[in-house]
Amino acid sequence: MSLEETEELGDTVVEVDGIRFVLDPQALKWAEGATVDYRQSIFGKGFTVKTSHGGNC
């Protein structure tokens, strides 16, 4: 997974609660049914992605 500055031809744009996600065709397969959570604790902060395929990203 990486962050890109621009959209490419074939990307899918999904907006949820004002947050815009741009997914390429390969990432879209893994994103179906996934949940994104932002966590902050004494150990740090960041996003967690849980996929419906049983894995975490």
Secondary structure, DSSP 8 states (H G I E B T S, - for coil): ----SS--TT-EEEEETTEEEEE-HHHHHHHTT-EEEEEEETTEEEEEEE-TTS-B-
